Amino acid sequence: MKIKLIYPRWPKLARQTEFHLPPHGPVVFAAALPEHVTVDFVDENLEDIDFDDPVDAVCISMMLTVQVKRGWQIADHYRAKGVPVIFGGIATMLHAEETQAHADAVFLGEAEGRMELLFDDLAHGRLRKVYDYLSDQPSLDDVGPARRDILKRELYNYKGVQMVDLVHASRGCRYHCYPCAVAYLGGRKFRPRPVARAVAEMAAIDNNRLFIVDNSLAQDTQWELELFREMIPLKKKWCCHPIEDDPKVLDLAAQAGAWYVYQAVFDTSDYIKQRIQRYHDHGIGVEGTILLGLDHHTEDGIRRLVDFLLEIDLDLAEFTVLTPFPHTKAYDDLKRQNRILSYDWDTYSADQVVYQPRHMAPERLQELLHWAWDSFYRDESQEIKMSKLFQKVVRREMADNTYRPRSPELRAKAFGRTGSMGRG
């Protein structure tokens, strides 16, 4: 059986640098497929879909809400031709009811151990409308390495520099943050992979730079310490979401190759200032993730927050506005209060205000988002700050003999295109 696995295109944030990372969901899904299923993967951000290519079925993997309407368009096209379409991925789970209208089957949950049944149903013409495993997660002891062989590696390359590969060491999250849907998607229990299996997958990835995509590594101290100890011999350099604020953990993370972290900066407290400093003291860079538009945010408060970001010497900052994604506490609250202004999922890009803020007009919050970007990068551009962070990792790689020069044959291309970066 031949399937086409499609990752629909989606627009980057208006001020986000146009880099394309190899998506994680499709390669994890592909690893769960039965052996008799062959896969042709298309990342529509980087290449066009050949709608005339004959396939037995189409699987559409959607991560972001801003992908769903495009995913539905692709599905409608194939179904009009009589090709069955199966949806999965994070955004499918968040928009399952609407997606059913465009699908022969919708898969909810984690794929490991479930695909034999689904594809047997497909082969015998008895696909169910919904396969719901959201509350029935597989054992992480059974989760093997992702199928990165389906990726066209040269497309995830910027002027000879290979983009980081994505890998996960755990699933689930014991936190339940206001704007986040992870508790719904993966459960509120932290589910770590066996360290040996996670590290073996990292070791086998032909890339000396990784992105560990776990929601937060700071959930189980002993597991975190063991993970970092076992990663040290790999000599990989990696970025991730928060690391536990503990000197022992940070020291091991640095030894294991921690390059930089994405750290939410939610107030102007001394704790946040000291937390950023502790990362820096261990040689770990910080990209601040700054969410604007929470109910306690006033215009003066947002201005003070941006001033604070400049004081604490962040390496980078990325600004977004609160977006009420379905199955989050933010969505439930704002919907109950009749404050959601748009249900056009194309506008749920985290850089468009789709709700009524408590202390200002939506248009004013939109203006403040642009002001925050401009103010933070006023004295030193985003490109210069990124270059400095990149130079740090190059120096570390040269020191431990893991540096890989740019690929000469790809120096003239950016994500498969000749010349400057194109929009995805």
Secondary structure, DSSP 8 states (H G I E B T S, - for coil): -EEEEEE------TTS-------HHHHHHHHTS-TT-EEEEEETTTS---TTS--SEEEEE--SGGGHHHHHHHHHHHHHTT--EEEESHHHHHTHHHHHTT-SEEEES--TTTHHHHHHHHHTT---SEEE-TT----GGG-----GGGS-GGGGEETTEE--EEE-SEE--S---TT--HHHHH-SS-EE--HHHHHHHHHHSS-SEEEE--S-STT-HHHHHHHHHHHGGG--EEEES---S-HHHHHHHHHTTEEEEEEE--S--HHHHHHHHHHHHTT-EEEEEEEE--TT--HHHHHHHHHHHHHTT-SEEEEEE----TTSHHHHHHHHTT-B----GGG-SSSS--B--SSS-HHHHHHHHHHHHHHHTSSS-HHHHHHHHHHHHHHHHHHTT------GGGTTEETTEESS----
